[in-house]
Amino acid sequence: MSRATRQIAIRTVLSARTYRLANALRKERDRLGLTQAALAEQVGVSRKTINTVENRRVYSFDSSGTQACGGAGQTR
């Protein structure tokens, strides 16, 4: 497999995970009746961070990002 092909495959997997995480975060936040600001305050991040994740403008996550979302969208 060429390097370019591997990079495309990695981006595809990350895009799918990001999409699942964004949807799971928004659904759970809505279910709890929280605004982005209220959720951000509870998990210790900015409202902009929550908005960025929900709008799928995220390219990688550290453990705190997935932990704040309860591991939503993760597959192993």
RASULZI-V706754 format. One record per backbone hydrogen bond with DSSP energy under -0.5 kcal/mol. NH is the residue of the N-H (numbers start at 0). CO is the residue of the C=O. Records with the same first field share a line. If there is no record, write none. Layout:
NH = CO  CO
This chain:
5 = 1
6 = 2
7 = 3
8 = 4
9 = 5
10 = 6
11 = 7
12 = 8
13 = 9
14 = 10
15 = 11
16 = 12
17 = 13
18 = 14
19 = 15
20 = 16
21 = 17
22 = 18
23 = 19
24 = 20
25 = 21
26 = 22
27 = 23
28 = 24
29 = 25
30 = 26
31 = 27
32 = 28  29
33 = 28
38 = 34
39 = 35
40 = 36
41 = 37
42 = 38
43 = 39
44 = 39
49 = 45
50 = 46
51 = 47
52 = 48
53 = 49
54 = 50
55 = 52
56 = 51
64 = 61
65 = 61
66 = 62
67 = 63
68 = 64
69 = 66
70 = 65
71 = 68
73 = 70
